[in-house]
Amino acid sequence: MWITLFQTRPSRFTAMNVPMRSVPGKLAALLVVALLFSGGCGSGNDGHPSATPDAESPAETRQEVADAPSQVFWSRLHEHCGEAFEGRLVTAAPGFDLLDGSERLIVHFRSCSDFETRLPFHIEEGPDAWDRSRTWVFFNHGADGLELRHDHRHQDGSEEENTWYGGDAIEGGTYWQRFVYPPRTEEMGVFMGWRVEIHPHERFTYGTMRDDEWTFRVDFDLSQAVEPPPPPWGF
């Protein structure tokens, strides 16, 4: 009669046959019991999946992205899609001559998609005369956050020389996002860019910042919509 013993190796077992008669009686009995016992005890896994937690499912990942502050901010922008609101100049640094504070200002939440949101900024220049050259364009990159660009057009619809400048959001919450302008930030050695805030049905704010100070700021009253203006130039 033969029995099979196992010699251990770092990553496997090696079997060798030993004649039963060469094993003392008591030892043989113990070996048989041990072999029977080991047959009922596996490595602990027995072919079942390990207890290590699985990686997040795609659905969980999508939910995390949807719950991110930037995505909540994005959804708040969309709450007013299709509506227009009047605003006013709040802050303008010395030498900033785009506005003098007497103009009518209108922001129009004109178009909203999952990827792009366009807000034309209309400035009254006189009776029945409006500057419709500027549109604030927000892009949604999902887990990579938001981006702000500026679309500037001539009255004939052609692009101005200084257009499509902007940058990515580098910080923010559910009610505000701060977008960096890399060329000016590198040049000045402090944050240079834009801050945008939205409190649905209360206030929308757009402005430029140097470090933590506003250099330009306009606020719009979201509690009362006005008649939407004509399309911006080029659209």
MARVO-706080 format. One record per residue (C-alpha): residue in three letters; x, y, z. Coordinates in steps of 0.02 Angstrom, whole numbers, plus 50000, padded with zeros to 5 digits. Layout:
residues N
ALAXYZ;...
//
This chain:
residues 235
MET500005000050000;TRP500605017549959;ILE500165034450032;THR500535051549960;LEU501505064450059;PHE501785082550008;GLN503385092350016;THR503105110950026;ARG503885123449905;PRO503745142449908;SER502245142649792;ARG501645124949769;PHE501565107249841;THR502595092849769;ALA501875075449787;MET502915059949823;ASN502335042149852;VAL502925032650006;PRO502595013950033;MET501405011650179;ARG502414997750252;SER503915009150274;VAL502925020250391;PRO502715015150574;GLY500925010250620;LYS500515024750735;LEU501325037350617;ALA500385030050470;ALA498745031750561;LEU499135049750603;LEU499605053250423;VAL497965045950360;VAL496965056550483;ALA497965071850435;LEU497665068950251;LEU495805066350276;PHE495715082150380;SER496705092450254;GLY495525086750117;GLY494115095950204;CYS495105111750234;GLY495545122350085;SER496645137450072;GLY495285148150148;ASN494575154349984;ASP493935137749912;GLY493755145749743;HIS492635159649809;PRO492995178049772;SER494165186349894;ALA493495197150033;THR494405212249961;PRO493125225949920;ASP492755227649735;ALA493225243449641;GLU491845256349627;SER490555252649496;PRO490295264749350;ALA488635269849427;GLU489485274449591;THR490815284349498;ARG489495293949400;GLN488575297949561;GLU490165304749641;VAL490435316049491;ALA488615321849496;ASP488795326249681;ALA490395336249656;PRO490255354949698;SER490625359849518;GLN489185349249455;VAL487965356349581;PHE488535373749527;TRP488225368649346;SER486465362849385;ARG486115379449470;LEU486635388849313;HIS485345378449219;GLU483935383049338;HIS483745399549244;CYS484025393149067;GLY483045403548941;GLU482825418249060;ALA483615435549061;PHE483975447449205;GLU484535465249233;GLY486095469449328;ARG487205483449390;LEU489025487949408;VAL489645484749585;THR491535486649572;ALA492745493349443;ALA494585496349476;PRO495345513149425;GLY495645513549239;PHE494295500749201;ASP493225510149076;LEU492075496849001;LEU490635503149110;ASP490285519249203;GLY488835512549307;SER487425521249214;GLU487125507749082;ARG485765494749081;LEU486545477549090;ILE485695461249044;VAL486305443449060;HIS485375430348960;PHE485475411849008;ARG485245408248824;SER485765390248795;CYS486115375648909;SER486745358248869;ASP487645344748966;PHE489315351148900;GLU489085369748863;THR488135384448939;ARG488095401448853;LEU487695417748941;PRO487735432948824;PHE488115449348914;HIS487185464248839;ILE487715482248875;GLU486615497248834;GLU487595510848746;GLY486165523048714;PRO484355523848659;ASP484025507948559;ALA485895504848548;TRP486675489548627;ASP488375481348632;ARG488005462848603;SER489795457448574;ARG490125447148731;THR489605429648782;TRP490205420348936;VAL490405402048888;PHE490535388549021;PHE491105370948980;ASN490795355649088;HIS492195342749089;GLY491395331349217;ALA492655324649341;ASP493935337249273;GLY492855351949325;LEU492265367549234;GLU493035379849111;LEU492595397949069;ARG492915405948900;HIS492455422848825;ASP491725423648650;HIS491935441248579;ARG491155445748410;HIS491035460748296;GLN489315466548242;ASP489495457048079;GLY489735441048178;SER491585438948146;GLU492715435348294;GLU493685449348376;GLU495565447648387;ASN495465445948575;THR494265431448599;TRP494125414148677;TYR495255418548822;GLY494865410748990;GLY495385396349100;ASP494925381649210;ALA494085382249379;ILE495415379149512;GLU494285379749664;GLY492485382649710;GLY490915377049796;THR489125373849749;TYR488745392549737;TRP490385399249666;GLN491855394549555;ARG493515403149529;PHE494345402049357;VAL496195405549333;TYR496935415349187;PRO498665407249172;PRO499595420649069;ARG499165434849188;THR499385424049343;GLU501135419149288;GLU501545437149243;MET500925444749407;GLY501395430849526;VAL499675430949608;PHE497995423849559;MET497235432949411;GLY495585427149341;TRP493715426849367;ARG492475422749503;VAL490685417849460;GLU489305415749589;ILE487515409949574;HIS486155409749705;PRO484615404049607;HIS483155416249611;GLU484245428649707;ARG485885434049626;PHE487115430249487;THR488845438049497;TYR490245438949369;GLY491895447749396;THR493775448149382;MET494945446149529;ARG496725449749578;ASP497195438149721;ASP495655439149834;GLU495055456449781;TRP493765460849650;THR494425471849509;PHE492775471449416;ARG491075464949470;VAL489305465149404;ASP487795458149497;PHE486155452649419;ASP484485451449509;LEU483815433849481;SER482205437049575;GLN481375445849427;ALA481595440549246;VAL481515452849102;GLU481115450448919;PRO482525440648835;PRO483585451648720;PRO483985448148537;PRO485375435548504;PRO487175441148529;TRP488125446248375;GLY488555431648265;PHE487065420748318;
//
